[in-house]
Amino acid sequence: MISIFGFDIFELGLITILIGFVSYIIILRRIPPNEPPLVPYKYPIIGHTFEYYKDVPGFLKKCRDEYGEIFSLYIWGSVQTYVGNEGCNEVFKRNQDFDFQEAFSDIFPVDNFLNRPQHFFKPVIDFTKEFYQDVGRFNELVQNKITEALNELIVDGKLVQPILPTLQQVVAKPTAATIVGKEVCNDKELLNTFAHITSELGPWLSFPPLLNFIYNGLHKRYILYKFRYTNNPIKTHRKVIISKITPVIKKRIADQKEFGNSWERPDDIMQELMEKSKRDHENVDIGWVADFIMCFIFGSVHNTSQTLAQCLFDYINNPEYHKDLIEEAERIHSEYKVLSSEAMNKMEKLDNFVKETLRLNRHDVSLSHKTIAEEFTFANGYQIPKGRIVHVITRHIHHNPTAYGPNPEKFNPNHHAKSPAYRPERHFLAFGMGKSACPGRFLAVNEVKIAMHVILLNYNVRSESGKYVEQKKVGGYILVPDEGLIFEKRKVKTSFTNEF
């Protein structure tokens, strides 16, 4: 018989079940008297876990129809509350009671990954808000870098499969330019880090939290153990970032000292971080700067690339909008060779198209928050305890027939006339809401629109099969389809420059 820590497998299994059962009883005893309805389930300890993941949208619809807009499920060893149209606004508005970053840290504990104290990277949100206040100043840079990347990566008639890794490289260029600056934004090794670090973390974080059946939080401890004692992607990419930015930082410090007031200050996030991290006039904490740069990468390239890919598939699947989009792109290009803020504001049809893609390609459940108040009472009287994870059922909100008509699942950009893609609304939560709204959404939307604008002007795009491409869904997650896309050069040539 195989033994572990002196126990055979049978004994270890019994101990695991016993610990799980005790934890389960403790959890149930902590539930407040006016708790949202806990949906009945068949199996103790396991609860709703397998039934939920078997059909996330169908199961959540069934729960809402039977128990209302606010209910709780027992998943992965803990009771979790789900809110739809009713309750989600309270979660977003009550910042003193709910915290988005606390919930996110349970899944992606970046502080621990980078051996920093808890909440070390909270300033990233304020840094992003400050730096991207006037995002239009980067339009020309983004336009040139995206055009440059597309010309390098996509040739006439090329089949790109899968599309996401290529688009990650496309988005990495302009993002790197705004974060680390012109001196190093074309470095191939650094661009590889920008493009792929987040997706490379996927296999490390995708292991189901089965250990939480034993003790809630045990899975997180296991993940932290893996990252601390194994050679994971974060360690590798951190070394790349430090090696690339160190000479640039040293040169900037030397140039500022030499040229004084005549020195031209670089307009990028790295310069901002350098100034915030200075130990004295000439010394910068490069490790500190590198770690914050990694946080910016985690929140930018992968999500923006996914949205761009989903826009392309929606474009292929909805040919009735091709004529209007191409005519708008050509009209704007004839008037503005460089995409100013004014030009971007005139991309109304493209902006509506991007926003509809964002609406219909969000995960079924997202924007999780952790209850940080001792006890929170919703307006309808339901109470939840401190530490409770509250999930927003994005699908119910984005498919609300009151907001989007009798066929809310149908792609229709006209839903968003006069409503910019970056604007959070009661029935549009792709970027969150309130203080937890994505601070980088302005740059992300601009990058997607500029990339689509360049592609519309220069390529005819079609799927390899020539047919409608279905969404790819895994559990409650909507992912980029695997089908390849074919890019064929249009006969009408444009005069974009590739130099900056």
URKAHU-V672529 format. One record per backbone hydrogen bond with DSSP energy under -0.5 kcal/mol. CO is the residue of the C=O (numbers start at 1). NH is the residue of the N-H. Records with the same first field share a line. If there is no record, write none. Layout:
BEGIN
CO->NH / NH
END
This chain:
BEGIN
2->9
4->7
7->4
8->12
9->13
10->14
11->15
12->16
13->17
14->18
15->19
16->20
17->21
18->22
19->23
20->24
21->25
22->26
23->27
24->28
25->29
26->30
27->30
28->31
32->35
34->383
37->39 / 72
42->44
43->47
44->46
45->77
46->49
48->52
49->53
50->54
51->55
52->55
55->59
56->60
57->61
58->62
59->63
60->64
61->65
62->66
63->67
64->68
69->84
71->82
72->39
73->75 / 80
74->48 / 49
75->78
78->75
80->73
81->391
82->71
83->393
84->88
85->87
86->84
87->91
88->92
89->93
90->94
92->435
93->95
94->97 / 98
97->372 / 373
99->103 / 370
100->104
101->105
102->106
103->106 / 107
104->107 / 108
108->110
109->113
110->114
111->116
112->115
117->120
119->122
121->124
122->125 / 126
123->127
124->128
125->129
126->130
127->131
128->132
130->133
132->135
133->135
134->137
135->138
136->139
138->142
139->143
140->144
141->145
142->146
143->147
144->148
145->149
146->150
147->151
148->152
149->153
150->154
153->155
155->158
158->160 / 487
159->161
160->485
162->166
163->167
164->168
165->169
166->170
167->171
168->172
169->173
170->174
171->175
172->176
173->177
174->178
175->179
176->180 / 181
178->269
179->270
181->184 / 185
184->187
187->191
188->192
189->193
190->194
191->195
192->196
193->197
196->200
197->201
198->201
199->202
201->204 / 205
202->205 / 206
208->210
209->212
210->213
211->214 / 215
215->218
217->221
218->222
219->223
220->224
221->225
222->226
223->227
224->228
225->229
226->230
230->232
232->235 / 236
233->237
234->238
235->239
236->240
237->241
238->242
239->243
240->244
241->245
242->246
243->247
244->248
245->249
246->250
247->251
248->252
249->253
250->254
251->255
252->256
253->257
254->258
255->259
256->260
259->262
260->263
263->265
266->268
268->272
269->273
270->274
271->275
272->276
273->277
274->278
277->285
282->284
283->279 / 280
284->286
285->289
286->290
287->291
288->292
289->293
290->294
291->295
292->296
293->297
294->298
295->299
297->300 / 301 / 302
300->304
301->305
302->306
303->307
304->308
305->309
306->310
307->311
308->312
309->313
310->314
311->315
312->316
313->317
314->318
315->318
318->321
319->322
321->325
322->326
323->327
324->328
325->329
326->330
327->331
328->332
329->333
330->334
331->335
332->336
338->340
340->344
341->345
342->346
343->346
344->347
346->348
347->351
348->352
349->353
350->354
351->355
352->356
353->357
354->358
355->359
356->360
357->361
359->362
364->395
366->392
369->390
370->99 / 372
371->387
374->386
376->378 / 384
378->381
382->378
384->376
385->388
388->371
389->81 / 391
390->369
391->83 / 393
392->366 / 394
393->396 / 397
394->398
395->399
397->400
399->401
400->403 / 404
401->405
405->408
407->410
412->415
413->416
414->417
416->419
420->423
422->424
425->428
428->425
429->432
431->438
433->436
434->437
438->441
440->444
441->445
442->446
443->447
444->448
445->449
446->450
447->451
448->452
449->453
450->454
451->455
452->456
453->457
454->458
455->459
458->490
459->461
460->488
462->486
468->470
471->473
472->479
474->477
476->364
477->474 / 479
479->472
484->464
485->160 / 487
486->462 / 488
487->157 / 158
488->460
491->493
END
